[in-house]
């Protein structure tokens, strides 16, 4: 955690020192490369996980169950509200 704080403070200090220099083009390029490297290394870390298939299956089942019951509950709620408060002709 300390190394992250040190990098944050160093970046803030560098930004403070270069506040009068227009580096927007360079900054945009550095940000793009940094994000791409971050995504790459996150993918490597995820790919190294030996239990990845099990975790994905469990996560998928849980996600499907939650979304199914959310949709079913919404449909049931709307149906009950329409039956109770709908126009009576």
C-alpha positions in Angstrom: 0.0 0.0 0.0 2.9 2.3 0.7 4.3 2.0 -2.8 1.0 3.1 -4.3 1.0 6.2 -2.0 4.5 7.0 -3.0 3.7 6.8 -6.7 0.6 9.0 -6.1 2.6 11.6 -4.3 5.4 11.5 -6.9 2.9 11.9 -9.7 1.3 14.8 -7.9 4.7 16.4 -7.3 5.7 15.9 -11.0 2.4 17.4 -12.1 2.9 20.4 -9.8 6.4 21.0 -11.2 5.2 20.8 -14.8 2.0 22.7 -14.4 3.1 25.5 -16.7 4.3 23.2 -19.5 1.7 22.1 -22.1 2.0 18.3 -22.3 -1.6 17.3 -23.1 -0.6 15.4 -26.2 2.1 13.5 -24.4 -0.1 13.0 -21.4 -2.8 11.4 -23.5 -0.3 9.0 -25.0 1.1 8.0 -21.6 -2.4 7.4 -20.2 -3.4 5.2 -23.2 -0.2 3.1 -22.9 -0.6 2.8 -19.2 -4.2 1.6 -19.4 -3.4 -0.9 -22.1 -0.5 -2.3 -20.0 -2.7 -2.4 -17.0 -5.4 -4.4 -18.9 -2.7 -6.7 -20.3 -1.2 -7.6 -16.9 -4.7 -8.0 -15.4 -5.5 -10.5 -18.2 -2.2 -12.3 -17.5 -3.1 -12.5 -13.8 -6.6 -13.8 -14.5 -5.3 -16.3 -17.0 -2.8 -17.8 -14.5 -5.6 -18.6 -12.1 -5.9 -22.5 -12.0 -9.5 -22.4 -10.8 -10.7 -19.9 -13.4 -13.2 -22.3 -15.1 -14.8 -23.2 -11.8 -15.0 -19.5 -10.7 -16.5 -18.5 -14.1 -19.1 -21.2 -13.9 -20.1 -20.4 -10.4 -20.2 -16.7 -11.1 -22.3 -17.3 -14.3 -24.8 -19.5 -12.4 -25.1 -16.9 -9.6 -25.5 -14.0 -12.2 -28.2 -16.0 -14.1 -30.1 -16.8 -11.0 -30.1 -13.2 -9.7 -31.1 -11.8 -13.1 -33.8 -14.4 -13.7 -35.5 -13.8 -10.3 -35.2 -10.0 -10.8 -37.0 -10.1 -14.1 -39.6 -12.6 -12.8 -40.2 -10.5 -9.8 -40.6 -7.3 -11.9 -43.1 -9.0 -14.2 -45.0 -10.4 -11.2 -45.1 -7.0 -9.5 -46.3 -5.2 -12.6 -49.0 -7.9 -13.2 -50.2 -7.6 -9.6 -50.3 -3.8 -9.7 -52.2 -3.8 -13.0 -54.7 -6.3 -11.6 -55.2 -4.3 -8.4 -55.1 -0.7 -9.7 -55.8 -1.1 -13.4 -58.7 0.5 -15.2 -61.9 -1.4 -14.5 -64.4 -1.3 -17.4 
